[in-house]
Amino acid sequence: MSIFRKLSKHYPKIPGYRRLRPKHCQVYGIGSPKTGTHSLVSMFSRHFRTLHEAEVREEIGLLSRHLRGECTSGEIQRWFIERDQRLWLDCDVSHLHGYFADDIARALPEAKFILTIREPYSWLDSAFNQTLGRPPNALWEGIRRQVNGAYPETFPEQENTLQALGLYPIGHLLNRWAERIDHVTRAIPAERLLIIKTGELKQSANAIADFCGLDVHMLVAEQGHQFTAAKKAGVLDNIDKNYVDALIQQRCGEILRQYF
Protein backbone atom coordinates (compact mmCIF):
# COMPACT_ATOMS: atom_id res chain seq x y z
CA MET A 1 0.00 0.00 0.00
CA SER A 2 1.35 3.43 -0.96
CA ILE A 3 2.03 6.16 1.60
CA PHE A 4 -0.89 8.10 0.11
CA ARG A 5 -3.23 5.16 0.64
CA LYS A 6 -2.03 4.70 4.21
CA LEU A 7 -2.59 8.37 5.00
CA SER A 8 -6.00 8.43 3.31
CA LYS A 9 -7.36 6.05 5.95
CA HIS A 10 -7.06 8.89 8.44
CA TYR A 11 -8.79 11.58 6.35
CA PRO A 12 -12.22 11.16 8.03
CA LYS A 13 -10.63 12.32 11.30
CA ILE A 14 -10.08 15.77 9.79
CA PRO A 15 -12.83 18.14 11.00
CA GLY A 16 -15.37 18.81 8.26
CA TYR A 17 -14.06 16.04 5.98
CA ARG A 18 -17.32 14.10 5.80
CA ARG A 19 -19.31 17.24 4.98
CA LEU A 20 -16.90 18.31 2.25
CA ARG A 21 -16.47 14.80 0.90
CA PRO A 22 -19.90 13.05 0.87
CA LYS A 23 -20.03 9.41 -0.10
CA HIS A 24 -20.68 8.45 -3.69
CA CYS A 25 -22.21 5.17 -2.57
CA GLN A 26 -22.27 2.78 0.38
CA VAL A 27 -21.55 -0.75 -0.71
CA TYR A 28 -20.24 -3.76 1.18
CA GLY A 29 -18.39 -6.61 -0.51
CA ILE A 30 -19.22 -9.77 1.42
CA GLY A 31 -17.98 -12.67 -0.70
CA SER A 32 -16.07 -15.61 0.74
CA PRO A 33 -12.26 -15.70 0.45
CA LYS A 34 -10.99 -16.48 -3.07
CA THR A 35 -14.17 -15.25 -4.78
CA GLY A 36 -12.81 -11.95 -6.10
CA THR A 37 -12.91 -9.64 -3.08
CA HIS A 38 -9.51 -8.09 -3.92
CA SER A 39 -10.63 -7.62 -7.51
CA LEU A 40 -13.79 -5.84 -6.38
CA VAL A 41 -11.71 -3.42 -4.32
CA SER A 42 -9.45 -2.76 -7.28
CA MET A 43 -12.41 -1.87 -9.47
CA PHE A 44 -13.45 0.86 -7.03
CA SER A 45 -10.11 2.02 -5.67
CA ARG A 46 -9.07 4.54 -8.33
CA HIS A 47 -11.95 6.96 -7.76
CA PHE A 48 -13.60 5.96 -4.49
CA ARG A 49 -12.68 5.48 -0.84
CA THR A 50 -12.22 1.72 -0.73
CA LEU A 51 -10.48 -0.68 1.64
CA HIS A 52 -10.07 -4.45 1.85
CA GLU A 53 -10.32 -6.02 5.30
CA ALA A 54 -9.90 -2.73 7.13
CA GLU A 55 -9.65 -2.97 10.93
CA VAL A 56 -9.34 -6.70 10.49
CA ARG A 57 -7.98 -7.40 13.97
CA GLU A 58 -10.94 -5.63 15.57
CA GLU A 59 -13.47 -7.39 13.35
CA ILE A 60 -11.93 -10.79 14.02
CA GLY A 61 -12.25 -10.03 17.72
CA LEU A 62 -15.91 -9.12 17.24
CA LEU A 63 -16.55 -12.30 15.26
CA SER A 64 -14.82 -14.41 17.88
CA ARG A 65 -17.02 -12.94 20.62
CA HIS A 66 -20.10 -13.35 18.42
CA LEU A 67 -19.37 -17.04 17.84
CA ARG A 68 -19.01 -17.53 21.58
CA GLY A 69 -22.34 -15.76 22.19
CA GLU A 70 -20.66 -12.93 24.08
CA CYS A 71 -22.15 -9.95 22.20
CA THR A 72 -25.67 -8.97 21.24
CA SER A 73 -27.03 -8.03 17.84
CA GLY A 74 -27.38 -4.45 19.11
CA GLU A 75 -23.69 -4.31 20.02
CA ILE A 76 -22.70 -5.58 16.59
CA GLN A 77 -24.90 -3.04 14.85
CA ARG A 78 -23.47 -0.18 16.89
CA TRP A 79 -19.95 -1.33 16.04
CA PHE A 80 -20.69 -1.19 12.31
CA ILE A 81 -22.40 2.20 12.58
CA GLU A 82 -19.34 3.59 14.37
CA ARG A 83 -17.04 1.89 11.87
CA ASP A 84 -18.95 3.45 8.99
CA GLN A 85 -18.44 6.91 10.47
CA ARG A 86 -14.83 6.17 11.37
CA LEU A 87 -13.73 4.92 7.94
CA TRP A 88 -16.25 6.73 5.70
CA LEU A 89 -15.86 4.28 2.83
CA ASP A 90 -17.72 4.15 -0.44
CA CYS A 91 -16.80 0.48 -0.84
CA ASP A 92 -16.00 -1.64 2.22
CA VAL A 93 -14.90 -5.18 1.34
CA SER A 94 -14.14 -8.09 3.63
CA HIS A 95 -15.20 -11.71 3.70
CA LEU A 96 -15.64 -11.22 7.46
CA HIS A 97 -18.62 -8.95 6.76
CA GLY A 98 -20.52 -11.97 5.47
CA TYR A 99 -20.86 -13.33 9.00
CA PHE A 100 -22.59 -10.09 10.01
CA ALA A 101 -24.70 -9.53 6.88
CA ASP A 102 -28.02 -9.35 8.73
CA ASP A 103 -26.74 -6.93 11.37
CA ILE A 104 -25.02 -4.66 8.84
CA ALA A 105 -28.20 -4.54 6.75
CA ARG A 106 -30.25 -3.52 9.79
CA ALA A 107 -27.68 -1.06 11.12
CA LEU A 108 -27.12 0.72 7.79
CA PRO A 109 -30.42 0.71 5.87
CA GLU A 110 -28.95 2.67 2.93
CA ALA A 111 -26.12 0.19 2.39
CA LYS A 112 -26.02 -2.17 -0.57
CA PHE A 113 -24.18 -5.46 -0.81
CA ILE A 114 -22.22 -7.31 -3.46
CA LEU A 115 -21.84 -11.05 -3.01
CA THR A 116 -19.22 -12.66 -5.24
CA ILE A 117 -19.67 -16.40 -5.73
CA ARG A 118 -17.30 -18.85 -7.36
CA GLU A 119 -17.95 -22.29 -8.83
CA PRO A 120 -17.14 -24.77 -6.00
CA TYR A 121 -14.46 -26.90 -7.69
CA SER A 122 -12.46 -23.85 -8.75
CA TRP A 123 -13.02 -22.29 -5.33
CA LEU A 124 -11.73 -25.37 -3.51
CA ASP A 125 -8.64 -25.50 -5.70
CA SER A 126 -7.88 -21.81 -5.12
CA ALA A 127 -8.55 -22.07 -1.38
CA PHE A 128 -6.13 -24.99 -1.04
CA ASN A 129 -3.52 -23.12 -3.08
CA GLN A 130 -3.94 -20.07 -0.85
CA THR A 131 -3.71 -22.01 2.41
CA LEU A 132 -0.59 -23.89 1.38
CA GLY A 133 1.06 -20.99 -0.43
CA ARG A 134 0.42 -18.31 2.18
CA PRO A 135 -0.04 -20.04 5.56
CA PRO A 136 -2.24 -17.92 7.89
CA ASN A 137 -0.73 -16.12 10.86
CA ALA A 138 -1.89 -16.86 14.40
CA LEU A 139 -4.71 -14.30 14.21
CA TRP A 140 -6.26 -15.77 11.07
CA GLU A 141 -5.57 -19.36 12.10
CA GLY A 142 -7.39 -18.79 15.39
CA ILE A 143 -10.59 -17.50 13.80
CA ARG A 144 -10.42 -20.13 11.06
CA ARG A 145 -10.41 -22.86 13.70
CA GLN A 146 -13.25 -21.16 15.56
CA VAL A 147 -15.37 -20.84 12.42
CA ASN A 148 -14.65 -24.35 11.18
CA GLY A 149 -14.73 -26.10 14.52
CA ALA A 150 -12.42 -28.79 15.82
CA TYR A 151 -10.15 -30.40 13.27
CA PRO A 152 -11.56 -33.86 12.47
CA GLU A 153 -9.67 -36.91 13.64
CA THR A 154 -10.70 -39.04 10.68
CA PHE A 155 -11.08 -38.31 6.97
CA PRO A 156 -12.72 -40.17 4.10
CA GLU A 157 -10.22 -42.53 2.53
CA GLN A 158 -10.26 -40.52 -0.71
CA GLU A 159 -9.05 -37.45 1.20
CA ASN A 160 -6.00 -38.79 2.98
CA THR A 161 -3.91 -36.26 1.07
CA LEU A 162 -5.83 -33.40 2.69
CA GLN A 163 -5.34 -34.84 6.15
CA ALA A 164 -1.60 -35.19 5.56
CA LEU A 165 -1.43 -31.51 4.54
CA GLY A 166 -3.50 -30.30 7.52
CA LEU A 167 -6.40 -29.16 5.33
CA TYR A 168 -10.08 -29.47 6.19
CA PRO A 169 -12.22 -32.13 4.47
CA ILE A 170 -13.89 -31.22 1.19
CA GLY A 171 -17.43 -31.75 2.48
CA HIS A 172 -16.76 -29.45 5.42
CA LEU A 173 -15.50 -26.66 3.16
CA LEU A 174 -18.38 -27.08 0.72
CA ASN A 175 -20.79 -26.67 3.64
CA ARG A 176 -19.15 -23.32 4.42
CA TRP A 177 -19.43 -22.34 0.74
CA ALA A 178 -23.16 -23.03 0.70
CA GLU A 179 -23.84 -21.57 4.14
CA ARG A 180 -22.36 -18.20 3.16
CA ILE A 181 -24.61 -17.86 0.12
CA ASP A 182 -27.68 -19.13 1.97
CA HIS A 183 -27.10 -16.80 4.94
CA VAL A 184 -26.51 -13.70 2.82
CA THR A 185 -29.46 -14.25 0.50
CA ARG A 186 -31.77 -14.78 3.47
CA ALA A 187 -30.42 -11.84 5.47
CA ILE A 188 -30.37 -9.11 2.83
CA PRO A 189 -33.42 -7.90 0.85
CA ALA A 190 -33.11 -8.80 -2.83
CA GLU A 191 -33.21 -5.14 -3.94
CA ARG A 192 -30.12 -4.40 -1.82
CA LEU A 193 -28.08 -7.40 -2.99
CA LEU A 194 -26.12 -7.92 -6.21
CA ILE A 195 -24.78 -11.43 -6.82
CA ILE A 196 -21.91 -11.74 -9.29
CA LYS A 197 -20.08 -14.87 -10.35
CA THR A 198 -16.33 -14.47 -9.88
CA GLY A 199 -15.56 -15.39 -13.48
CA GLU A 200 -17.85 -12.61 -14.69
CA LEU A 201 -16.63 -9.87 -12.36
CA LYS A 202 -14.52 -8.14 -14.97
CA GLN A 203 -17.48 -8.00 -17.36
CA SER A 204 -19.89 -6.77 -14.66
CA ALA A 205 -18.84 -3.13 -14.42
CA ASN A 206 -22.11 -1.91 -15.92
CA ALA A 207 -24.21 -4.02 -13.56
CA ILE A 208 -22.17 -2.88 -10.55
CA ALA A 209 -22.37 0.79 -11.59
CA ASP A 210 -26.14 0.62 -12.10
CA PHE A 211 -26.61 -1.14 -8.77
CA CYS A 212 -24.51 1.43 -6.90
CA GLY A 213 -25.82 4.47 -8.78
CA LEU A 214 -22.41 5.30 -10.26
CA ASP A 215 -21.00 6.30 -13.63
CA VAL A 216 -19.52 3.12 -15.08
CA HIS A 217 -16.47 5.05 -16.29
CA MET A 218 -15.51 5.57 -12.64
CA LEU A 219 -14.97 1.84 -12.22
CA VAL A 220 -11.77 0.23 -13.47
CA ALA A 221 -13.05 -2.88 -15.21
CA GLU A 222 -9.62 -4.15 -16.25
CA GLN A 223 -8.84 -4.64 -12.55
CA GLY A 224 -11.21 -7.59 -12.46
CA HIS A 225 -8.72 -10.33 -11.49
CA GLN A 226 -6.41 -9.60 -8.58
CA PHE A 227 -4.52 -11.46 -5.84
CA THR A 228 -4.15 -14.84 -7.46
CA ALA A 229 -2.83 -17.70 -5.34
CA ALA A 230 0.90 -17.71 -4.67
CA LYS A 231 1.36 -21.08 -6.41
CA LYS A 232 -0.60 -24.04 -7.73
CA ALA A 233 -0.43 -26.84 -5.18
CA GLY A 234 -2.42 -29.28 -7.31
CA VAL A 235 -4.15 -30.79 -4.28
CA LEU A 236 -7.34 -31.70 -6.12
CA ASP A 237 -5.32 -33.38 -8.86
CA ASN A 238 -4.63 -36.17 -6.38
CA ILE A 239 -8.32 -36.79 -5.59
CA ASP A 240 -10.77 -38.56 -7.87
CA LYS A 241 -12.74 -35.83 -9.66
CA ASN A 242 -15.89 -37.94 -9.78
CA TYR A 243 -15.74 -38.18 -5.98
CA VAL A 244 -15.33 -34.39 -5.64
CA ASP A 245 -18.08 -33.68 -8.16
CA ALA A 246 -20.45 -35.97 -6.28
CA LEU A 247 -19.75 -34.09 -3.03
CA ILE A 248 -20.32 -30.78 -4.79
CA GLN A 249 -23.69 -31.91 -6.08
CA GLN A 250 -24.63 -33.26 -2.66
CA ARG A 251 -23.66 -30.16 -0.68
CA CYS A 252 -24.08 -27.36 -3.23
CA GLY A 253 -26.37 -28.70 -5.94
CA GLU A 254 -29.39 -26.52 -5.18
CA ILE A 255 -27.35 -23.32 -5.20
CA LEU A 256 -25.52 -24.37 -8.36
CA ARG A 257 -28.81 -24.94 -10.17
CA GLN A 258 -30.00 -21.50 -9.12
CA TYR A 259 -26.90 -19.41 -9.93
CA PHE A 260 -24.80 -21.51 -12.33
N, C-alpha and C positions, 0 to 999 in steps of 0.2 A: 504494500500500500504506500502511495506517495505521501510526502510530507503534507501536501495540500489536502489530501483525503483524510489524513489523521487529524489535521487541525479542523477540518470542516465538521467533524463530529461534535465539536464544542460550540459551533456557531449559535445554536438555540439558547445558549446561556447569555448571549449578548442582549442587554435590555432593548426591547423594541424589535428584535429580529423576527419574531413570529408575525408581528403586524406588518412589517415591511416585506416579508417574504412568505405570503400565504401558500398553502399547499396546492399543488396542481391536481393531486388525487390522493387517495388513501387506500392503498392496496397491500394486502398481505399475501406473500408466497408461502404456501403451507404444504408443499410436496414432500414426500419421503426423501431421504438421502439417495443420491445417484439417479434422480429423476429430472435433473435440469435446473436445480435451484440456483447454482452459480450462473448459469446461462441467462436465467431470468433477470438476475441482478445486472448483468452486463448489458442487457437490452435497455435498461432504464438509466444506467449510471452516468451516461454522458450529459444528460440534461436535467436529471431529477435527483433529489436527495434520496439515496438508496444505500442500504447496508445489508450484508449477509451475516447472519448469526451475531448481531450486535448484542452486547451485554450477555454473552453466552454463559459465563460463569453464574451470573445471577439467575438466569432463566433455568439453568440446570438445577440450581438449588431449589427454585420454586417447584419444578417438576418432581424433584425427589421428595419434597414435603407433600406435594399433592398425591403422589403414589402411596405414601404412607398414611394418608388421610389426616394430615396435620394442618391443612389450610382449607378455608371455606371458599365456595364459589365467589362470594363477595370480595374476599381478600384478593383472589386472582384477578377479578375484574378491576379492582382499584389499582393493582400493580400495572396492568396494561394501559389503563388511562394515564397514569403517571408516566409510564414509559413513552407513550405517544407524545405527551407534552415535552418530555425530556429530550427525545431524539428528533422529533418533528420531521418524520420521514414521509416521502411520497410513496416509496416502495420499501416494505420491511419484510425481508425474506429469511426464513429459518424453518428447517424441518421440525424444530421443537414446537413451533406455533401450532402444528397440527394436533398436538395433545390438548391444546387449550382452545380449539376452534369454537366451541359453543360459548365459552366465556368471553372470548374476544368479540364475537358477533354481538353478544348482548351488551358488552361494555362500550363498544364503538359502533353505534347503529349506522353510521355513514360509511363504514369500511366495507371494501369489497375484497374478494379472495380469489386467488388463482391456485388451483390444484393441478400440479403436473403429475401425470401418471405414465409409467413405463411398462411395456410388455414384460411379464414376469420372468421369462427365461433370460432375457437380456439384462434385466434388473439384478437377478441373482448373480449372473456372471460378473457384472460390474461391481456389485457389493463385495463379492469375494475378492476381486482384484484390489479393491480399495482397502479392505481389512488387512490383507497380506502385504500390500505395497506400502501402506502408510499406517502402521499399527497405532491404535488410539492411545493417547496419554491417560494418566490415572483418572482425570476428571471425566473424560468421555467413556472410558472403560467402566467406571463406576455406574454411570447412569444407564449404559447399555445393559449391564447385568441386572440392574433394577427393573428396567423395562421388559427384558426378555425372561427374567426369572432365573432360577437356579440352572446351572449348566447340567444337561442330562447325563446320567451315568452310562446309558446304553444308547446305541444308534442302530437304525436299520442296517442290515448287512451291506446293502448297496452303497451306504454312505460312510464306510470306514475311513475313507480318505479325509472326509470333513472332520471326523473325530480326531484323527492324527494331527490335523492342522489347527485344532482348537476352535473350529468354526461351529456355528449352530446348525442343527438339522434343517434340511430343505423345507419340510412341512411346517416347522416352527416359523421360519422366515416368511413363507408364503402366507401364513396366518396374519403376520404383522402387515404384510402388503395389503391384504384384503381389509383388515380392520381399519387401516388408515382411511381408505376410500369410503368405506361404509360409515365410519364415524363422521367424516367431514360432510358427506352428502346428506346425512341426517341432521347435522347440527346447524348447517348454514342454509338459509332460504335460497332457492334456485336462482332467483333474480340477482343475488349478490355473489354467485359462485360461477367462475369460468373454469372448465376442465379442459386441459390441453395435453395431448399425448406428447411425450418427450421428443419423439422423432419428428413431430410436426411443429415444434416450438419456433424454429427459425422462420417457418412460413406463416406463423400466426400473428405477425405484427399488427395486421389490420384488425383482427378479432380482439387482440389485447387493447389496442388503442380505442376501439369503439366501446369496449366494456368499461374502460377507465375514463372515458370522456376526454381523450387526448388526441393531438394531431399525430398521425402515424409517423410523420417525418421526424418526430422527436425521439422515436425509438430506434435503436441501432440493431436492425434485423440481422446483420451479418455476425453479430455476437451470439448467435443462437447455439453454440456448442462449446462450452467451457469446462475446465477442470476435469479432464479425462483421467482415468485411473493411471497410477504411476507406472504400472506394467501389467501385462497379461499373465495371470497365474495359470490359466487353463484348468482350473479346478473341475469345472463341469465336463471337460473333455474326458475325464476319468470315470464318469458316472453314466450309466446307460440312459440315453436320451429318452427312450420310451418310458422308462421309470419316472424320470423328471416330468415329462409331459403329462403322465397320468396323475401325478401329484398336483400339477398346476390345474388340471381340469377339475380335480376333486376339491381343491381349496379355493380356486379363483374363477371357476368356470362361469358362474353367474355374472360376475363383473366383466369378464372378458366378452361375454355375449352382448353385454350392454354397451361397452365402450370401444371394443375392438372388433 
